[in-house]
Amino acid sequence: MAGAPTSLGFSVRRRERELVAPARPTPYEFKMLSDIDDQDILRFNRSGISFYRHNPNQDGVDPVTVIRAALSEALVHFYPLAGRLRELRPTRKLVVECTGEGVVFVEADASFRMDDLGDGTSTSSPLLAPPVPCYDMLLCEAESPTADVVDRPLLFVQMTRLACGGFVFGMHICHCMADGSGMVQFLTAVTEFARGVPGAPTVPPVVAACSRFDLVGAFMWRCRTAALRHGRGDVVRLNMFVNARVRNRPVPRGYYGNAIVFASASAPAGELCGRPLGHALRLLVEAKARAWEDGYVQSVASFNAARRRPAFPKGARTYFISDMTRAGMTDIDFGWGKPVYGGPATTMLATFHLQGRNEAGEAGIVVPISLPSPVMERLIQEVDKGLNAGAAAVLDDAKARVVPDEGYVLAKL
């Protein structure tokens, strides 16, 4: 992929790993994962990374010390995260042994400043978007679509002080334990302890995805398919992560495990690209509607249990998208202000729709996408052609820009 991260001549000095345990004793017990949580396709550690500028109001306060203590307090309430996954034989069923051992915490110091990484405020300061610069130095675990999650810590945190007084909060969390919304719920609890919020932790409601996701998702599915030049009869699929917490789902307040299901739309490549954008949009919306029907989540859980964890679909014909615009990563505030960037560290696992701004300060959606360089060049042409051909009218006067060196699209809606 064009625009792959480099060290840029920077360095990060890590200290030895330590375990941060809950601040007080927690129950020792075994908790069985649901059939939604217990899927082979979720057996990996998903990343999150947030960049924070120097805050003059926090001079003299060490963010590493504050957030380490806040993490320990939050683990009292989210104590299964301090345990370890065990696999029952012969079914391979996952259970959490709530041992209270703790989560991995790494303290680090970087040679570079926030301004060296960019914040998208000007043409000379590039937009932070996946893959973020130096992510391999800012995460203490390697980014991988697969990982051995059994008998290992369920959360890995690296706190990196920057030379300017800012810091980077990088993490990996076992996806079997939490989806994006659950991860943000946990991090929100950590921030409340860090800021000394009375009555912490509170549990904010989860907001449903907006229709902009549908519009941009359908548009990019169509452009990506055309850029990949599939045969007209080749069936292409769009898989979406759908939040089962919305639409009055019976998910208890405070639940931070996985509450996501896949919604899938498909069509022959020739049909998808040959018909108007509205056709792709209709396929996407209908797929999401099916996922919101009564009994769908239960049927997915039963299917996964009966099929013994079906394989994760792969290949260029399958396009995975996930709406992170309202997940809350950009609101994670430990007391130093909101992050300059908060979201996934790479585009390895899916295309995440993220909040962003262009050089003019206009808010929009950042769509990081990984494609070979020749395909990325064709994607630029397809996006321009789609907008010029009238797709902009369907997208409600959308404006899009593709930057091939960075591998993302910024759509203003």
HELIX and SHEET records of a PDB file:
HELIX    1   1 ASP A   40  LEU A   42  5                                   3    
HELIX    2   2 PRO A   56  GLN A   58  5                                   3    
HELIX    3   3 PRO A   63  HIS A   77  1                                  15    
HELIX    4   4 TYR A   79  ALA A   82  5                                   4    
HELIX    5   5 MET A  114  LEU A  117  1                                   4    
HELIX    6   6 TYR A  135  LEU A  138  1                                   4    
HELIX    7   7 GLY A  180  ARG A  195  1                                  16    
HELIX    8   8 SER A  211  LEU A  228  1                                  18    
HELIX    9   9 ALA A  269  GLY A  274  1                                   6    
HELIX   10  10 LEU A  277  ALA A  291  1                                  15    
HELIX   11  11 TYR A  296  ALA A  306  1                                  11    
HELIX   12  12 MET A  329  ASP A  331  5                                   3    
HELIX   13  13 SER A  373  GLY A  386  1                                  14    
HELIX   14  14 LEU A  387  ALA A  391  3                                   5    
HELIX   15  15 ALA A  392  VAL A  394  1                                   3    
SHEET    1   A 3 VAL A  12  ARG A  14  0                                        
SHEET    2   A 3 VAL A 103  ALA A 110 -1                                        
SHEET    3   A 3 GLU A  18  VAL A  20 -1                                        
SHEET    1   B 6 VAL A  12  ARG A  14  0                                        
SHEET    2   B 6 VAL A 103  ALA A 110 -1                                        
SHEET    3   B 6 LEU A 155  ARG A 161  1                                        
SHEET    4   B 6 PHE A 167  CYS A 174 -1                                        
SHEET    5   B 6 ASN A  45  TYR A  52 -1                                        
SHEET    6   B 6 TYR A 341  GLY A 343 -1                                        
SHEET    1   C 3 PHE A  30  MET A  32  0                                        
SHEET    2   C 3 LYS A  93  GLU A  97 -1                                        
SHEET    3   C 3 ARG A  84  LEU A  88 -1                                        
SHEET    1   D 7 ILE A 260  PRO A 268  0                                        
SHEET    2   D 7 VAL A 235  ASN A 243 -1                                        
SHEET    3   D 7 THR A 318  ASP A 323  1                                        
SHEET    4   D 7 THR A 351  ARG A 357  1                                        
SHEET    5   D 7 ALA A 363  PRO A 368 -1                                        
SHEET    6   D 7 TYR A 408  LYS A 412 -1                                        
SHEET    7   D 7 LYS A 399  VAL A 403 -1                                        
END                                                                             
